[in-house]
Amino acid sequence: MAFKLPELPYAYDALEPYIDARTMEIHHTKHHGGYTAKLNAAIEGTELEGKSIEEILANVSKYPAAVRNNGGGYYNHCLFWTIMSPDGGGEPSAQMNIRKAIERDFGSFENFKKEFSDAAATLFGSGWTWLCVDKNDKLFICNTPNQDNPLMDVNDYEGTPILGLDVWEHAYYLHYQNRRPEYIANFWNVVNWHEVTKRYNDANPGASNL
């Protein structure tokens, strides 16, 4: 079956004033919609039809650039919409496993937030900043260019992304123009920590013992 553009779990204006409705609508319908359509075109009639996006990305080095670029764009945005919420923001509670893991691996939530924000602010050109968990249950922050992500077999690191920030200009330019640091700072007001926690727990079922 072909991949489908997911509906947003909230209205286009739900993340205002931090992310404006016009940006959300264009980002979702035009950019994510375009990646979805081009991914389907790239895999049509190939052995990739019927595979999950995770299966495709795990071996993406074997496939044409169109699969890598559009497969990454499809997956990345599917994650991005869910880790934001109009009811998000603030910090994960002390009872959440993700809070315990952040404090374990970064020393404090503030240290993590600064390291993530600095990584996003200094990423050259277009790409993504990620919080990931590796197979040993250790959290790490990384950047990837373009629409790459840590699930792909083209990186020097391996991990499951549980939080991602799109720092392509199309994600923020209508509202913030060249003020990427302001966009990054406001992103923290919409982070859905319940979803991030769920993704962390799903990546490492044993994490419930934290």
Secondary structure, 3 states (H helix, E strand, C coil): CCCCCCCCCCCCCCCCCCCCHHHHHHHHHHHHHHHHHHHHHHHCCCCCCCCCHHHHHHCHHHCCHHHHHHHHHHHHHHHHHHCECCCCCCCCCCCCHHHHHHHHHHCCHHHHHHHHHHHHHHCCCCEEEEEEECCCCCEEEEEEECCCCCCCCCCCCCCEEEEEEECCHHHCHHHHCCCHHHHHHHHCCCECHHHHHHHHHHHCHHHHHC
